[in-house]
């Protein structure tokens, strides 16, 4: 018998996990998304608007109806649609507030027509004025807008604190936060460290990353390597994960914002759960969420497909969901530490 989640907690999978198959392009994005439900991996999924609609950002009504029909045929439902907000008309001309609003409206309509519960944007991108303007649209369409915190975007940083305060000040359940547990990494993925070693990164630095990721001195060494241009060009983009996508926070540090959280991304990179590297953050955030009466979706999201080709998206997601279900059930039934 599988572990039981609390009522009104939904475990989902992101179609983003299937990005490698999207690049192969032997099936359409909606067909791949529908296969997640058809294969029994997850009946509830997240979609990325830019990956799903060929007519993005306009989201043609006929295409939306076709996507809905494809998903419905396999009993696959949509929790959140990852929206995109392109702030620039050209390389030098920004969109006006009217144009930013108009850019998002088709994505709201598309999400509603797919039966989604909400859309997602990066923390702070919309800004206070656009959030206030979108509020009547969100109520009209029955959608929630989620502002996502991830990686190094801890809420104690001024720019992110201001965005969180905006959500709190609006004080409407149609605008909420989504936390990606890439914020809560106790150590780095062994598969990632192996790629850095193979790519020629200074072995002493990789040793420090493996041994002492959360030490501020380790992050300072990362920044020194970037500043001194000692990172090999072939792994430079991958190396940037250390200052952007990999976080160093603890679940209890999020307590002040958790009453505003209605969605969680269970980000994972590989399946190595040595010392609870994957399961402990899930267990800890679940305990904290249970303490504030959380309701919403927890979604498996695989970032490691960028450097791992030994697993298929289905294999990786299925295994991660099984691990996550156990960790969520355990954490939600365990009181959060004082």
C-alpha angles and dihedrals in degrees: 000000000000120000114271120239121211116270113276092021110118124195113212142168129229120235084215086079087070093058092119090059091047089057091052086055098198088129131034121254093251090050091052091046092050090049090063089067095035092055092050095243093123134338092205119059143174120229133201110226094213091052096044108044120060087197093055127175092023096045102207113229094229091052091048091052090050092051091049091050092050092051095043091054090066098036091250116151130191124235104178134004115213103229128200128217114196104199094188130075091185135355090279106023121079123208116255120241088259091052093047089052092049091049091059100041096078089051090053091051092046092050091050092050090052089054093246121159095220153338130248134222133173115271113277098000096113095047128207098288095052093044090054090047092049094050096087089046091052091051091046092052095038092238136137121219112218121202108206127220116194145157112353093356095110115172092237091070110098098237093050094040089057091052092048090050089053091055090047092048093051086054097191125132089225089072116053144148129259119204122209110204090220078094090068106054112149091187139357126270112267090221090057094048090050090055091051091051092048090047093059102256112160105280092220090057092048089050089054091048091051095044104036113015097155096050109110088222089063092055089047089055089052091052091047090054091052093046092048092046093234095134110105110248093234092064100030095106091046091047090058089071086079093067099032117023104027115074133199103201131120124234093241089059088067096057095106093056101038095090085064094049120102100159138042132195111211094208116194132175105189135351100254104124096176110155089003092290091155103023101044096063089048091049093047097047090046090055091050093046093050089054092060097042096253120193122182146070130318109198130198109229122181117208097167096078085090090074106013120079098158092084129058117226089249093051093047096045096043092051093045094049091053091051092044094050091056093045094047093049091048094046096044091054094048120080114245112253117258 
